[in-house]
Amino acid sequence: MRVVQNKKASEKHYRRIDEIKPKTGVVRLIRLTEKQYNNIYMVTGEPDYQEKVVL
């Protein structure tokens, strides 16, 4: 995750990632505004085994 001030700054990081992309596989990027991020809704159940081990 990377927080940037504006769209122009995010484009800079998109270009940097494009320059170092892996030869195989996929890199997915998503751009969210602060308003969109604040509207994230999380639905959770009981922690699974791996989460219990880490906690």
N, C-alpha and C positions, 0 to 999 in steps of 0.2 A: 504494500500500500504506500502511496506517495501523495502527500497533500501539497497542492500548488495553488498559487494565488489567482490564476486566470487560465483561460483557454490557450493563450499563446504559450505559457509556460508548460502546459500539458503536452502541446504539440512537440516541444523540444524533447521531452522525455519519450514520446512515441517514436520520434526519429532515432533517438539513441538506442532504444530497444530494438528497432528494426535493423540497425547496424550490427547488433550482436546476436541476432536471432539464431536459434539452433538450425543445423542443416536438416534435421528431421524433427518431427513433433509439431506441436502447436503452442503458441503463446497467445493467450486471450487477454485483452485489455478492456476495461470498462471505465467510462468517465461519468462521474456523478457530481451533481451540484450539491452544495451544502443543504439546500432545501430537500432534495431527493434523499440524501443521506439521513437527514433528520426524520424522514417518513418511513424508514425501514421498520418492518414489523417482523418480529422473530417468533416462531412457534417452536417450542422445545418439548421433548418428552423426558423420560428418565435418562440419566447419564448411562452410556453404554460401558462395557467392560474397560475399554481402552481409556475412556475419560476418567473412570474411577482409579485406574492405575496411576495416571498422571497427577491427579489431584492428591 
